[in-house]
Amino acid sequence: MAVTQELQAHLLQGVTTLCRAWDLTRKDGWVMGFTDHDLDLRFDGLTYRADTGMTAKVLSQSTGLSVDNTEALGALSAVAVTEEDIQAGRYDGAQVRAWLVNWTAPEQRALQFQGTIGEITRSGGAFQAELRGLAEALNQAQGRVYQKPCSAILGDGGCRFDLDTPGYSTELSVETVEEARVFRFAQIGGFDARWFENGRLEVLDGAAAGLAGLVKNDREGGGARMIELWHSLRAEVAPGDRIKLVAGCDKRSETCKVKFNNFLNFQGFPHIPGEDWLVSYPVRGRRNNGGSLQG
């Protein structure tokens, strides 16, 4: 924790006017501020609200690469953190900063913690959120896997495909929906059946705005087009809400070539020998190229 000279001088007085403040930035860009002071604070253009009931447990910090951690506690309320937003996953992975602030002079402050929200639990009208330090990322596996399928996500920095390319996405209104998972449309003009399979469905407005799901099936039948997600969206989707469908990719080299014309950015290894090749032996009159030994 870097302490300014002004804040250090205040700490050395013995009698202090200190409080704690937190700011939280969700993945959808929504920024919120909280404080345990009895009046609102404002600095860096953000108001830290005092009426949210937010408190924090003891902060555990250490030198080296060990993971800093703490927890935040608070009451669920319509003006702060709501149970519906937690259920919808809007706080998953949100960025958090914790400050020590002189409430009589908010410019005298020190950043005590920076990290992300981990597991959130709810009970009795309150919530408890695990805060994970920046070193938490070091616990995640890194590196690439040598495999035939592409390891990139469609449109990311490895794939580099422009998802705004005409013909690869469409926006439309929900017609019928079941359990926020199965969507049916009279037609989706200009797109072949199964075009959106393995793609994304993004909700643009309504109660589920900002949420997205992965498409499991894209089928035609019974005079309708059905888009089925792997999992239900964690908020209500109603007829009339606008959604965006993005084309799907099954990670095969043929799909990358034919459907997206993007083979130069293919992140798999389509010619790597299969496991059968390791135990195979040459046979006269048979192709010995590492392909399938079946049939």
C-alpha positions as CSV (number, residue, x, y, z in Angstrom):
1,M,0.0,0.0,0.0
2,A,1.6,3.3,-1.1
3,V,0.8,6.1,1.4
4,T,1.2,9.7,0.4
5,Q,3.0,12.1,2.7
6,E,-0.2,13.9,3.5
7,L,-2.0,10.7,4.5
8,Q,1.1,9.6,6.5
9,A,1.1,12.9,8.4
10,H,-2.6,12.3,9.2
11,L,-2.0,8.8,10.5
12,L,0.8,10.1,12.8
13,Q,-1.6,12.5,14.5
14,G,-3.0,9.6,16.5
15,V,-6.6,10.8,16.2
16,T,-7.7,10.0,12.6
17,T,-10.8,10.5,10.4
18,L,-10.5,7.4,8.3
19,C,-13.0,5.2,6.5
20,R,-13.0,2.5,3.8
21,A,-14.4,2.7,0.3
22,W,-14.8,0.2,-2.5
23,D,-15.4,0.7,-6.2
24,L,-16.7,-2.1,-8.4
25,T,-16.7,-2.3,-12.2
26,R,-18.8,-4.9,-13.8
27,K,-18.0,-6.5,-17.1
28,D,-20.9,-4.6,-18.7
29,G,-19.2,-1.3,-17.8
30,W,-21.5,-0.4,-14.8
31,V,-19.5,1.3,-12.0
32,M,-20.6,1.4,-8.4
33,G,-19.0,2.9,-5.3
34,F,-19.6,2.0,-1.6
35,T,-18.2,3.2,1.7
36,D,-18.6,2.3,5.4
37,H,-18.7,6.0,6.3
38,D,-22.0,7.5,7.5
39,L,-22.0,10.1,4.6
40,D,-21.4,9.7,0.9
41,L,-17.9,10.3,-0.4
42,R,-16.8,11.5,-3.8
43,F,-13.5,11.3,-5.5
44,D,-12.2,10.5,-9.0
45,G,-15.6,11.4,-10.4
46,L,-17.4,8.6,-8.5
47,T,-19.8,8.8,-5.6
48,Y,-19.2,6.2,-2.9
49,R,-22.6,5.6,-1.3
50,A,-23.0,5.3,2.5
51,D,-26.5,3.8,2.5
52,T,-25.6,0.3,1.1
53,G,-24.6,-1.5,4.2
54,M,-21.3,-2.6,2.7
55,T,-18.6,-3.8,5.0
56,A,-15.4,-5.8,4.6
57,K,-13.6,-8.5,6.5
58,V,-9.9,-8.3,7.4
59,L,-7.6,-8.0,4.4
60,S,-5.0,-10.7,4.1
61,Q,-1.9,-9.5,2.2
62,S,1.6,-10.8,1.9
63,T,4.8,-10.4,-0.1
64,G,5.8,-12.7,-3.0
65,L,3.3,-14.3,-5.4
66,S,0.8,-15.7,-2.8
67,V,-2.8,-14.8,-3.5
68,D,-4.3,-11.9,-1.5
69,N,-7.9,-12.4,-0.5
70,T,-10.7,-10.9,1.6
71,E,-14.5,-10.8,1.6
72,A,-17.1,-8.1,1.2
73,L,-20.4,-8.3,3.0
74,G,-23.6,-6.3,2.3
75,A,-27.4,-6.2,2.3
76,L,-29.3,-6.8,-0.9
77,S,-31.2,-3.7,-1.9
78,A,-32.9,-2.2,-4.9
79,V,-30.5,0.8,-5.0
80,A,-27.3,-1.2,-4.6
81,V,-26.6,-4.9,-5.2
82,T,-29.8,-6.8,-6.1
83,E,-30.4,-10.5,-5.9
84,E,-31.6,-10.5,-9.5
85,D,-28.3,-9.1,-10.8
86,I,-26.3,-11.6,-8.7
87,Q,-28.5,-14.5,-10.1
88,A,-27.9,-13.2,-13.6
89,G,-24.2,-13.3,-13.1
90,R,-23.6,-9.6,-13.7
91,Y,-21.1,-9.4,-10.8
92,D,-19.1,-12.5,-11.9
93,G,-15.5,-11.5,-12.4
94,A,-16.1,-7.8,-11.6
95,Q,-13.1,-5.6,-10.9
96,V,-12.8,-4.3,-7.3
97,R,-10.6,-1.7,-5.6
98,A,-10.5,-1.0,-1.9
99,W,-9.4,2.3,-0.5
100,L,-8.4,3.7,2.9
101,V,-9.7,7.3,2.8
102,N,-9.5,10.4,5.1
103,W,-13.1,11.4,4.8
104,T,-12.4,15.0,5.7
105,A,-10.0,15.2,2.8
106,P,-10.7,12.4,0.3
107,E,-7.6,13.3,-1.8
108,Q,-5.7,11.7,1.1
109,R,-6.3,8.0,0.3
110,A,-4.3,4.8,-0.3
111,L,-5.2,1.8,-2.5
112,Q,-5.3,-1.2,-0.2
113,F,-6.6,-3.9,-2.5
114,Q,-7.2,-4.6,-6.2
115,G,-8.7,-7.7,-7.7
116,T,-11.9,-9.4,-8.8
117,I,-15.0,-10.9,-7.4
118,G,-15.0,-14.7,-7.0
119,E,-17.7,-16.8,-5.4
120,I,-20.9,-15.0,-4.2
121,T,-23.3,-16.5,-1.8
122,R,-26.8,-15.2,-0.7
123,S,-28.9,-15.8,2.3
124,G,-31.3,-13.9,4.6
125,G,-31.5,-10.8,2.4
126,A,-27.7,-10.4,2.4
127,F,-24.7,-11.4,0.2
128,Q,-21.1,-12.4,0.8
129,A,-18.6,-12.0,-2.0
130,E,-15.1,-13.4,-2.1
131,L,-12.5,-11.0,-3.4
132,R,-9.5,-12.4,-5.2
133,G,-6.2,-10.6,-5.6
134,L,-4.4,-9.9,-8.9
135,A,-2.1,-12.9,-8.2
136,E,-5.1,-15.2,-8.6
137,A,-4.5,-15.2,-12.4
138,L,-1.2,-17.1,-11.7
139,N,-3.2,-20.1,-10.5
140,Q,-4.7,-20.5,-14.0
141,A,-3.2,-22.9,-16.5
142,Q,-1.3,-21.2,-19.3
143,G,0.1,-22.3,-22.7
144,R,-1.3,-24.0,-25.8
145,V,-2.4,-27.5,-26.4
146,Y,-1.3,-29.3,-29.6
147,Q,-4.6,-30.5,-31.0
148,K,-6.3,-30.7,-34.4
149,P,-9.3,-28.4,-33.5
150,C,-8.7,-24.6,-33.3
151,S,-8.0,-23.3,-29.8
152,A,-9.2,-19.8,-30.5
153,I,-12.6,-18.3,-29.8
154,L,-14.4,-16.9,-32.9
155,G,-13.5,-13.2,-33.2
156,D,-10.8,-13.1,-30.5
157,G,-7.2,-11.9,-30.9
158,G,-6.0,-15.3,-32.2
159,C,-8.9,-15.8,-34.6
160,R,-9.0,-12.2,-35.8
161,F,-12.3,-12.8,-37.7
162,D,-14.5,-9.6,-37.8
163,L,-17.8,-10.6,-36.4
164,D,-19.4,-7.5,-37.9
165,T,-18.8,-9.0,-41.4
166,P,-22.1,-9.0,-43.3
167,G,-23.8,-12.4,-43.3
168,Y,-22.3,-13.6,-40.0
169,S,-24.7,-12.1,-37.5
170,T,-28.3,-10.8,-37.3
171,E,-30.5,-8.9,-34.9
172,L,-34.1,-9.8,-34.4
173,S,-36.9,-9.7,-31.9
174,V,-37.8,-12.7,-29.7
175,E,-41.1,-14.4,-30.9
176,T,-41.5,-17.3,-28.6
177,V,-39.2,-18.5,-25.8
178,E,-39.2,-21.4,-23.3
179,E,-37.2,-21.3,-20.0
180,A,-34.9,-18.6,-21.4
181,R,-33.3,-21.4,-23.4
182,V,-35.3,-22.4,-26.4
183,F,-36.2,-19.7,-29.0
184,R,-38.5,-20.2,-32.0
185,F,-38.8,-17.9,-35.0
186,A,-41.1,-18.1,-38.0
187,Q,-38.0,-17.7,-40.1
188,I,-34.5,-16.2,-40.0
189,G,-34.0,-15.1,-43.6
190,G,-30.7,-15.5,-45.4
191,F,-29.1,-18.0,-43.1
192,D,-28.8,-21.7,-43.7
193,A,-30.0,-24.3,-41.2
194,R,-27.4,-24.9,-38.4
195,W,-25.6,-21.7,-39.3
196,F,-25.7,-20.4,-35.7
197,E,-24.9,-23.8,-34.1
198,N,-21.9,-23.4,-31.7
199,G,-22.4,-19.7,-32.0
200,R,-23.7,-17.0,-29.5
201,L,-27.0,-15.5,-28.6
202,E,-26.7,-12.0,-27.1
203,V,-29.6,-10.2,-25.4
204,L,-29.7,-6.5,-26.4
205,D,-32.5,-5.2,-24.2
206,G,-35.0,-6.2,-21.6
207,A,-34.4,-7.7,-18.2
208,A,-31.6,-10.0,-19.6
209,A,-29.8,-7.2,-21.5
210,G,-26.1,-7.9,-21.6
211,L,-26.3,-11.6,-21.0
212,A,-25.3,-14.2,-23.6
213,G,-25.5,-17.9,-24.2
214,L,-23.9,-20.5,-26.4
215,V,-26.1,-22.1,-29.1
216,K,-26.4,-25.9,-28.9
217,N,-28.8,-26.5,-31.8
218,D,-30.0,-24.5,-34.8
219,R,-32.7,-26.5,-36.6
220,E,-35.6,-26.0,-38.9
221,G,-38.8,-28.0,-38.6
222,G,-42.6,-27.7,-38.2
223,G,-42.5,-24.3,-40.1
224,A,-40.3,-22.7,-37.5
225,R,-36.6,-22.1,-36.8
226,M,-35.4,-23.3,-33.4
227,I,-32.4,-21.8,-31.6
228,E,-31.6,-23.9,-28.4
229,L,-29.0,-22.8,-25.9
230,W,-26.8,-25.2,-23.8
231,H,-28.0,-23.5,-20.6
232,S,-30.9,-21.1,-19.7
233,L,-30.0,-17.5,-19.5
234,R,-30.0,-16.4,-15.8
235,A,-32.7,-13.7,-16.3
236,E,-36.1,-13.5,-17.9
237,V,-36.4,-13.1,-21.6
238,A,-39.7,-11.9,-23.0
239,P,-41.3,-11.8,-26.5
240,G,-40.3,-8.5,-28.2
241,D,-36.8,-8.4,-26.6
242,R,-34.1,-7.8,-29.1
243,I,-31.3,-10.4,-29.5
244,K,-28.3,-10.8,-31.7
245,L,-27.3,-14.2,-33.2
246,V,-23.6,-14.7,-34.1
247,A,-22.5,-17.5,-36.5
248,G,-21.1,-20.6,-34.9
249,C,-17.7,-22.3,-35.4
250,D,-17.1,-26.0,-34.7
251,K,-13.3,-25.5,-34.6
252,R,-12.5,-27.7,-37.6
253,S,-10.1,-26.6,-40.3
254,E,-12.6,-27.2,-43.1
255,T,-15.1,-24.9,-41.4
256,C,-12.4,-22.2,-41.0
257,K,-11.7,-22.5,-44.8
258,V,-15.1,-22.8,-46.2
259,K,-17.4,-20.9,-43.8
260,F,-15.1,-18.1,-42.7
261,N,-12.3,-17.9,-45.3
262,N,-9.9,-17.5,-42.3
263,F,-7.6,-20.4,-42.5
264,L,-4.5,-18.2,-42.2
265,N,-5.5,-17.5,-38.6
266,F,-6.4,-21.1,-37.8
267,Q,-5.1,-21.9,-34.3
268,G,-5.1,-25.7,-34.5
269,F,-2.8,-28.3,-35.9
270,P,-4.9,-30.2,-38.5
271,H,-2.1,-32.4,-39.7
272,I,-0.8,-33.6,-36.4
273,P,-0.9,-37.4,-36.3
274,G,-3.6,-39.1,-34.2
275,E,-2.9,-41.4,-31.2
276,D,-3.5,-44.5,-33.4
277,W,-0.4,-43.5,-35.4
278,L,1.8,-44.0,-32.4
279,V,1.1,-47.7,-32.2
280,S,0.5,-48.4,-35.9
281,Y,2.8,-50.4,-38.2
282,P,3.2,-50.3,-42.0
283,V,1.0,-52.6,-44.0
284,R,1.6,-53.3,-47.7
285,G,-1.1,-51.9,-49.9
286,R,-2.6,-49.5,-47.2
287,R,-2.0,-45.8,-46.8
288,N,0.3,-45.2,-43.9
289,N,-0.3,-41.4,-43.4
290,G,-1.4,-41.3,-39.7
291,G,-5.1,-41.3,-40.5
292,S,-7.8,-43.4,-38.9
293,L,-7.2,-47.1,-38.8
294,Q,-10.9,-47.9,-38.9
295,G,-12.5,-49.6,-41.7
